[in-house]
């Protein structure tokens, strides 16, 4: 899902039950990224990044293990996905059963994506607690203009 922030930048939203987490940036450890992608060519790196972002958007459930959908997310044809890309990219994901237990709904999960999701959730929760503390504090700064505070 995409949304627009008040300053006009786009936000990525991660579904969490009834709540969405807005992400402006994705923290990426350059060393881990290079280690994971050093053996890949440009097209494979692009597909990996697109799958990585899609995984973060879909949350901890991961991506559906459906070659046609994975090819579409990676923006390549089914033939290219099957013959070349899936070999190098899927080694960075592992399969887990769907929470419903349906064997036809296997999900792909990347551990680095799960770390990013947890970091973002943790930071979001900390920011939420800090904002609640700040707004419950009686010493908050009143940003209204003098005329708004003291109407005639």
C-alpha positions, -999 to +999 in steps of 0.1 A: +000+000+000+012+035-007+001+067+010+013+103+008+027+121+038+018+157+046+051+169+031+043+150-002+067+121+001+053+086-004+051+062+025+051+025+026+026+009+050+031-024+067-002-041+078-002-051+114-037-063+123-058-032+122-028-009+124-004+002+097+033+012+102+046+039+079+081+035+066+099+063+049+131+044+045+143+008+048+174+003+069+198-019+050+230-032+063+254-027+034+277-055+045+249-080+046+235-068+013+268-071-005+274-105+010+239-116-002+242-101-037+279-102-046+274-133-069+243-119-086+242-099-118+223-066-122+189-082-131+191-106-101+200-078-077+170-058-090+147-087-085+161-094-050+155-058-040+119-058-053+112-091-035+128-077-003+106-046-004+075-066-012+083-089+017+086-059+040+053-045+028+035-079+033+049-081+069+061-112+088+039-135+068+063-132+039+056-137+002+034-164-013+053-192-029+038-188-063+064-186-091+040-165-113+034-139-086+071-139-076+080-132-113+055-104-114+069-088-082+104-091-097+091-076-129+103-103-152+086-129-174+077-163-160+103-179-183+131-156-171+121-162-134+120-200-138+152-204-159+176-179-143+164-157-115+148-181-091+180-201-087+200-173-071+172-154-054+153-181-036+184-193-018+179-162+004+144-171+014+131-202+032+096-217+031+072-217+060+037-231+062+009-206+060-006-197+095-039-213+085-020-247+080-032-250+044-004-269+026-012-250-007-004-217+009+034-220+016+051-186+023+086-174+015+104-156+043+137-138+044+154-134+078+169-100+070+134-087+061+121-100+094+149-081+112+140-049+094+103-053+101+110-059+138+134-029+139+108-006+123+080-019+147+103-014+177+113+021+166+076+030+158+065+017+192+092+037+210+083+069+190+046+063+199+055+060+236+076+092+235+048+111+217+023+100+243+046+111+271+052+144+254+016+152+248+005+141+283+031+165+298+016+199+309+048+217+299+041+213+261+048+242+238+017+259+225+024+266+188-007+286+182-002+323+174-007+349+201-039+360+185-053+325+185-045+320+222-059+354+232-090+362+211-104+397+216 
